[in-house]
């Protein structure tokens, strides 16, 4: 137990290593805030090198036995985990809301999307089936098997403390690997609840571990010789650095980064529907989603009616603590982040944009907690800070363009390429867009096109460093490596010496 300035005794969220909670000895920790009140609610341990090494050692020790466990047993374990997470949806969501701030309904949605990934992993016996070619030469068969890599690490962001770890470890474990998770230090507790459910599902001790911490823990995972692959999700500068360091150290790395997601609205779109989608996509989870709509690209005559419709809807959003029923948007993650998001209103004005709705003027912005009202910035252009940066808050930029081609060029010139949406009633235009746009995930009349668990999630350009996307079929490929076997069971009677290069006979 530790105390901080409030004088209240605060618990310290610690590690889960070798199948149990392990108090930290590092002497380093951070504060976990309650974003709805602005008060510190606990501490989180920051692992030192020795603690990371212990987690990796436990994972390495558990690997041979877990890898040898029958596929059907690993699948059975995933089915049990699925039941346990399902039964604990509310408990996970409440804990998540307490530390992250998002509304309970939103948190329940996050858990549901995480659960899909466990359901996918339940099908692992089918997913790991290899190919077999009989008689590639006389009496010779060739087949491919996929094998686990060993100890893997996952490093996750604050904005989805349940879903993003669930994007990673169910598939990793089902494939026969062992895992060390380093969750965000801003909302660390959900990881421990998940670890306990993993244990209850019958996963042997050491197969799944959690180290809490900051850069010290991440750097150690990146250089540890026994960590074979890293899945990272977070901001672009960190994703790039993790990709570069991890691959330099010989590891397989997939590093998903930040985003600036555009929603293109063509003049023929249903304006009411597009406004509903823009408001939901921009302000859900206070804009702290990597797939949030942050730029509305209004084509020609769509702009004025769309902006009016959006403004009307913005006034009706209920903002308040996430655990209070009826609220649709909660606070931001920290006071520091709230202030940074708010600062974009000043820069936008000074750079010539029009701040049509300034969230700082909303009464909610002056209540305790890290609240900020919703903002709408019109007449935004590339080169302005509010356009170029990922704001990651409840701010919707509007860029007005004259034509479809101008809209397409704008999207394709952006350095990020995570998600994009087009709203139109013209199937031909939508089909053209889907083909032309250089972005990893596309929504057609869908504002947040997060793929279901049996596809894979990933952006292009500065939104993803690596070759394989996260979860789904790419996830299984990332967490395994292929081995091709060429086999012959000859009749000894036909055997002879042949020094020629093997060829099809
Ligand atoms: P972040 O990059 O600050 O942190 C992510 C993780 O990296 C955390 O575990 C953190 O402890 C660690 N970390 C932070 N700085 C580090 C450093 N210098 N060296 C090593 N490790 C470091 O991201 P965040 O603020 O937690 O999350 C928000 C960001 O994540 C946004 O940019 C958002 O777009 C992105 N995100 C992307 C996706 C996606 O799928 N592409 C999904 C969710 C979030």
Boltz pocket constraint, residues with backbone or C-beta under 6 A from the ligand:
constraints:
  - pocket:
      binder: B
      contacts: [[A, 155], [A, 156], [A, 157], [A, 158], [A, 159], [A, 160], [A, 164], [A, 182], [A, 183], [A, 184], [A, 185], [A, 213], [A, 214], [A, 215], [A, 218], [A, 219], [A, 233], [A, 234], [A, 235], [A, 236], [A, 238], [A, 239], [A, 256], [A, 257], [A, 258], [A, 259], [A, 289], [A, 290], [A, 390], [A, 392], [A, 418], [A, 459], [A, 463]]
      max_distance: 6.0
